[in-house]
Every structure is written in C-alpha cells, then in structure tokens.
Amino acid sequence: MYNQYNRKMTKADIVKNISDQTGMDKTDVQMIAEKFMDEIKNSLQNNNNVYLRGFGSFIIKTRAEKTGRNISQNTAVIIPAHNIPAFKPSKTFVKSVKQNVPVS
C-alpha cells in the first residue's frame, strides 16, 4: 500500500523546487547543487568533517577490523578496518522530523 509519508525526492526534484522558489535558472541551481556535493565529498576525502549548523554534520566514521563469512566457500574472511562517510543530523533537525512526520 502506498504511504504518503514514505515518498522519494530526487536531486532533480530538489533542483526544480529551488528553481521555482528562487526564480533562478534550473541549470544554475543544478551547477550549484553539484558543486555543493563535490565540496562535501572533497572535504571528506581530505579527512575533514563538514558541519552545517541547524542541519547536521557529514563525518568520517572508522569501522574496526572484523571477521566475516564467505557463505559460498564456507570460509572466514577478514574485513580490514576502514573509514566510511556518515551523516549525523542536528538536534533541531531530528526534533523537527519527530514533530512533523507521523509514525507509519
């Protein structure tokens, strides 16, 4: 069954909404959105976290080494320690979602 609160928004939707709200050309908004994402990716790749007050933080999390399983060969596999990008929403962002999005 379709849940009205579990919809998806794409980058194209975001670009269209910003363009409609600001009157900016869609190609300009698209370029700004791409550059914004590039800056976040480049910062994280250079081991720098990104903090956006009132929104959240893009951070680097370290995963410890662990033992996994190769099911097809029934063997143990060592998964080395590695870093992954993560997003941590701000307290105000979390509070807003809790207040405005009903539990489905």
N, CA, C and O of each residue as an XYZ file, in Angstrom:
416
protein
N       0.840     -1.186      0.000
C       0.000      0.000      0.000
C       0.882      1.246      0.000
O       1.915      1.274      0.668
N       0.491      2.244     -0.724
C       1.245      3.490     -0.849
C       1.162      4.284      0.447
O       0.075      4.518      0.975
N       2.303      4.690      0.947
C       2.366      5.503      2.164
C       2.737      6.914      1.752
O       3.814      7.134      1.197
N       1.854      7.879      2.015
C       2.089      9.256      1.575
C       3.297      9.877      2.241
O       3.823     10.869      1.737
N       3.762      9.326      3.368
C       4.899      9.897      4.076
C       6.212      9.211      3.737
O       7.256      9.591      4.267
N       6.186      8.220      2.875
C       7.389      7.493      2.519
C       7.714      7.694      1.043
O       8.023      6.740      0.329
N       7.640      8.938      0.598
C       7.915      9.253     -0.789
C       9.399      9.474     -0.985
O      10.144      9.618     -0.016
N       9.827      9.501     -2.222
C      11.226      9.735     -2.551
C      11.376     11.077     -3.233
O      10.511     11.491     -4.005
N      12.473     11.756     -2.949
C      12.779     13.004     -3.628
C      14.143     12.830     -4.285
O      15.096     12.384     -3.647
N      14.227     13.179     -5.543
C      15.475     13.057     -6.277
C      16.188     14.405     -6.343
O      15.627     15.438     -5.976
N      17.416     14.377     -6.810
C      18.170     15.612     -6.981
C      17.451     16.527     -7.966
O      17.441     17.744     -7.784
N      16.852     15.959     -9.000
C      16.112     16.755     -9.981
C      14.921     17.456     -9.324
O      14.606     18.597     -9.659
N      14.265     16.774     -8.393
C      13.147     17.388     -7.663
C      13.634     18.565     -6.819
O      12.999     19.619     -6.780
N      14.765     18.373     -6.148
C      15.328     19.439     -5.315
C      15.690     20.643     -6.178
O      15.384     21.782     -5.824
N      16.343     20.387     -7.312
C      16.732     21.471     -8.221
C      15.493     22.215     -8.703
O      15.481     23.446     -8.722
N      14.452     21.486     -9.092
C      13.219     22.122     -9.574
C      12.595     22.979     -8.473
O      12.200     24.118     -8.725
N      12.503     22.441     -7.255
C      11.896     23.186     -6.144
C      12.666     24.471     -5.842
O      12.063     25.529     -5.661
N      13.993     24.382     -5.789
C      14.801     25.574     -5.517
C      14.645     26.582     -6.644
O      14.525     27.783     -6.399
N      14.646     26.099     -7.870
C      14.485     26.977     -9.024
C      13.132     27.688     -8.979
O      13.050     28.893     -9.220
N      12.085     26.945     -8.672
C      10.738     27.524     -8.587
C      10.646     28.562     -7.465
O      10.019     29.607     -7.634
N      11.269     28.273     -6.323
C      11.168     29.158     -5.162
C      12.028     30.411     -5.283
O      11.677     31.453     -4.730
N      13.144     30.328     -5.996
C      14.066     31.465     -6.075
C      13.987     32.213     -7.397
O      14.426     33.360     -7.490
N      13.432     31.573     -8.415
C      13.398     32.190     -9.735
C      14.706     32.017    -10.495
O      14.853     32.529    -11.605
N      15.659     31.298     -9.902
C      16.936     31.043    -10.582
C      16.722     30.017    -11.694
O      15.797     29.207    -11.642
N      17.584     30.068    -12.687
C      17.548     29.113    -13.788
C      17.906     27.720    -13.271
O      18.793     27.584    -12.428
N      17.228     26.689    -13.766
C      17.474     25.322    -13.311
C      18.925     24.893    -13.538
O      19.492     24.175    -12.714
N      19.526     25.324    -14.644
C      20.915     24.916    -14.904
C      21.866     25.522    -13.875
O      22.843     24.884    -13.483
N      21.584     26.748    -13.435
C      22.413     27.372    -12.400
C      22.249     26.648    -11.069
O      23.231     26.388    -10.373
N      21.018     26.325    -10.721
C      20.756     25.605     -9.470
C      21.404     24.231     -9.518
O      21.978     23.778     -8.528
N      21.314     23.565    -10.665
C      21.934     22.240    -10.847
C      23.436     22.333    -10.628
O      24.009     21.490     -9.937
N      24.083     23.337    -11.199
C      25.521     23.515    -11.066
C      25.896     23.773     -9.600
O      26.876     23.217     -9.103
N      25.126     24.605     -8.920
C      25.395     24.903     -7.508
C      25.231     23.643     -6.663
O      26.049     23.373     -5.784
N      24.186     22.880     -6.926
C      23.964     21.642     -6.164
C      25.114     20.662     -6.382
O      25.587     20.036     -5.434
N      25.564     20.530     -7.625
C      26.681     19.630     -7.931
C      27.952     20.085     -7.221
O      28.673     19.265     -6.653
N      28.227     21.373     -7.250
C      29.428     21.909     -6.595
C      29.345     21.736     -5.084
O      30.352     21.439     -4.442
N      28.162     21.918     -4.508
C      27.961     21.721     -3.081
C      28.308     20.278     -2.696
O      29.039     20.042     -1.735
N      27.776     19.325     -3.457
C      28.060     17.914     -3.179
C      29.537     17.593     -3.392
O      30.121     16.826     -2.627
N      30.148     18.179     -4.432
C      31.579     17.974     -4.668
C      32.411     18.470     -3.490
O      33.368     17.811     -3.084
N      32.047     19.631     -2.938
C      32.786     20.188     -1.803
C      32.699     19.264     -0.596
O      33.692     19.055      0.101
N      31.522     18.712     -0.347
C      31.369     17.786      0.772
C      32.218     16.541      0.537
O      32.932     16.097      1.436
N      32.141     15.976     -0.669
C      32.934     14.780     -0.979
C      34.423     15.058     -0.869
O      35.161     14.265     -0.284
N      34.871     16.179     -1.428
C      36.298     16.517     -1.371
C      36.768     16.721      0.063
O      37.862     16.285      0.422
N      35.958     17.374      0.881
C      36.330     17.589      2.273
C      36.487     16.258      3.005
O      37.465     16.053      3.724
N      35.536     15.367      2.823
C      35.608     14.072      3.486
C      36.789     13.251      2.966
O      37.451     12.559      3.740
N      37.052     13.323      1.668
C      38.191     12.598      1.102
C      39.516     13.137      1.624
O      40.517     12.420      1.641
N      39.525     14.405      2.053
C      40.718     15.018      2.640
C      40.711     14.930      4.163
O      41.448     15.646      4.840
N      39.866     14.040      4.696
C      39.787     13.768      6.134
C      39.286     14.967      6.939
O      39.678     15.149      8.092
N      38.423     15.782      6.337
C      37.819     16.936      7.016
C      36.314     16.717      7.129
O      35.640     16.478      6.127
N      35.793     16.799      8.341
C      34.345     16.718      8.539
C      33.707     18.028      8.081
O      34.371     19.063      8.029
N      32.419     17.979      7.750
C      31.679     19.164      7.303
C      30.531     19.398      8.275
O      29.697     18.516      8.481
N      30.489     20.599      8.879
C      29.463     20.940      9.863
C      28.554     22.027      9.303
O      29.021     23.112      8.956
N      27.250     21.738      9.213
C      26.262     22.683      8.724
C      25.280     22.961      9.863
O      24.362     22.180     10.113
N      25.490     24.080     10.543
C      24.693     24.423     11.728
C      23.199     24.390     11.412
O      22.755     24.961     10.416
N      22.438     23.722     12.259
C      20.992     23.620     12.100
C      20.567     22.518     11.157
O      19.375     22.229     11.053
N      21.509     21.890     10.462
C      21.192     20.814      9.522
C      21.816     19.504      9.979
O      21.114     18.524     10.225
N      23.142     19.496     10.092
C      23.819     18.283     10.522
C      25.271     18.284     10.114
O      25.792     19.281      9.616
N      25.922     17.150     10.332
C      27.348     17.016     10.050
C      27.602     15.818      9.156
O      27.033     14.745      9.355
N      28.454     16.011      8.180
C      28.963     14.922      7.363
C      30.303     14.557      7.988
O      31.230     15.367      8.004
N      30.400     13.335      8.504
C      31.578     12.941      9.253
C      32.174     11.655      8.692
O      31.550     10.955      7.894
N      33.382     11.365      9.124
C      34.058     10.128      8.753
C      34.020      9.208      9.961
O      34.486      9.572     11.040
N      33.468      8.023      9.782
C      33.428      7.024     10.849
C      34.425      5.921     10.520
O      34.583      5.533      9.362
N      35.088      5.424     11.549
C      36.029      4.332     11.367
C      35.376      3.027     11.798
O      34.860      2.916     12.911
N      35.402      2.060     10.924
C      34.896      0.719     11.218
C      36.083     -0.154     11.610
O      37.107     -0.156     10.926
N      35.952     -0.882     12.691
C      37.035     -1.754     13.162
C      37.148     -2.991     12.279
O      36.203     -3.363     11.583
N      38.307     -3.614     12.318
C      38.503     -4.877     11.597
C      37.567     -5.920     12.196
O      37.346     -5.948     13.406
N      37.020     -6.780     11.333
C      36.146     -7.840     11.824
C      36.241     -9.064     10.938
O      36.779     -9.012      9.832
N      35.721    -10.144     11.433
C      35.719    -11.393     10.678
C      34.351    -11.567     10.043
O      33.324    -11.516     10.721
N      34.350    -11.774      8.728
C      33.114    -12.016      8.001
C      33.076    -13.449      7.516
O      33.962    -14.237      7.848
N      32.082    -13.795      6.747
C      31.918    -15.163      6.273
C      31.661    -15.150      4.777
O      30.803    -14.409      4.296
N      32.413    -15.980      4.029
C      32.136    -16.212      2.615
C      31.238    -17.443      2.574
O      31.721    -18.568      2.703
N      29.949    -17.239      2.398
C      28.983    -18.331      2.507
C      29.185    -19.380      1.421
O      29.066    -20.576      1.686
N      29.490    -18.942      0.195
C      29.620    -19.895     -0.912
C      30.787    -20.851     -0.717
O      30.720    -22.001     -1.149
N      31.861    -20.391     -0.070
C      33.030    -21.263      0.147
C      33.140    -21.712      1.598
O      34.040    -22.477      1.947
N      32.231    -21.241      2.444
C      32.215    -21.574      3.864
C      33.571    -21.322      4.528
O      34.116    -22.184      5.218
N      34.102    -20.110      4.298
C      35.390    -19.739      4.884
C      35.254    -18.397      5.600
O      34.373    -17.593      5.296
N      36.143    -18.185      6.550
C      36.188    -16.912      7.261
C      36.993    -15.918      6.433
O      37.983    -16.279      5.796
N      36.561    -14.680      6.450
C      37.230    -13.618      5.702
C      37.469    -12.461      6.667
O      36.570    -12.052      7.402
N      38.688    -11.943      6.652
C      38.993    -10.785      7.484
C      38.617     -9.524      6.713
O      39.114     -9.291      5.611
N      37.747     -8.722      7.291
C      37.373     -7.442      6.698
C      38.218     -6.389      7.412
O      38.049     -6.173      8.612
N      39.128     -5.731      6.686
C      40.044     -4.789      7.344
C      39.325     -3.545      7.868
O      38.227     -3.216      7.421
N      39.956     -2.866      8.814
C      39.421     -1.602      9.313
C      39.346     -0.619      8.147
O      40.208     -0.617      7.268
N      38.316      0.207      8.149
C      38.146      1.165      7.059
C      37.303      2.351      7.529
O      36.614      2.280      8.546
N      37.375      3.422      6.777
C      36.592      4.624      7.054
C      35.404      4.685      6.107
O      35.492      4.279      4.949
N      34.283      5.204      6.626
C      33.102      5.398      5.796
C      32.525      6.781      6.060
O      32.635      7.288      7.176
N      31.909      7.403      5.054
C      31.227      8.683      5.292
C      29.897      8.421      5.988
O      29.255      7.395      5.764
N      29.492      9.366      6.837
C      28.224      9.244      7.545
C      27.624     10.634      7.719
O      28.326     11.643      7.660
N      26.315     10.665      7.935
C      25.621     11.917      8.201
C      25.012     11.849      9.584
O      24.354     10.867      9.929
N      25.224     12.881     10.377
C      24.634     12.975     11.709
C      23.772     14.226     11.739
O      24.303     15.337     11.715
N      22.437     14.070     11.791
C      21.560     15.249     11.785
C      21.683     16.049     13.074
O      22.002     15.502     14.130
N      21.426     17.348     12.975
C      21.468     18.214     14.156
C      20.265     17.913     15.049
O      19.284     17.309     14.615
N      20.363     18.345     16.298
C      19.271     18.114     17.253
C      17.983     18.782     16.782
O      16.903     18.207     16.918
N      18.088     19.998     16.227
C      16.884     20.702     15.767
C      16.263     19.998     14.561
O      15.040     19.975     14.418
N      17.099     19.425     13.695
C      16.617     18.674     12.534
C      15.870     17.429     13.010
O      14.772     17.144     12.532
N      16.458     16.690     13.944
C      15.821     15.480     14.475
C      14.496     15.829     15.146
O      13.495     15.141     14.944
N      14.490     16.897     15.942
C      13.278     17.322     16.640
C      12.171     17.673     15.641
O      11.010     17.316     15.840
N      12.540     18.374     14.568
C      11.579     18.765     13.549
C      10.956     17.546     12.870
O       9.747     17.507     12.643
N      11.780     16.561     12.550
C      11.265     15.342     11.905
C      10.347     14.593     12.860
O       9.285     14.118     12.458
N      10.752     14.485     14.128
C       9.917     13.784     15.112
C       8.555     14.450     15.262
O       7.544     13.766     15.417
N       8.522     15.782     15.219
C       7.273     16.523     15.402
C       6.386     16.522     14.167
O       5.162     16.565     14.286
N       6.990     16.472     12.977
C       6.220     16.680     11.752
C       5.943     15.441     10.920
O       5.094     15.475     10.029
N       6.638     14.355     11.192
C       6.426     13.143     10.388
C       5.770     12.085     11.264
O       6.383     11.599     12.215
N       4.537     11.728     10.955
C       3.849     10.717     11.773
C       4.461      9.331     11.594
O       4.989      9.001     10.532
N       4.381      8.542     12.637
C       4.881      7.173     12.591
C       3.912      6.356     11.742
O       2.698      6.393     11.942
N       4.481      5.620     10.791
C       3.588      4.832      9.914
C       3.553      3.394     10.311
O       2.856      2.598      9.682
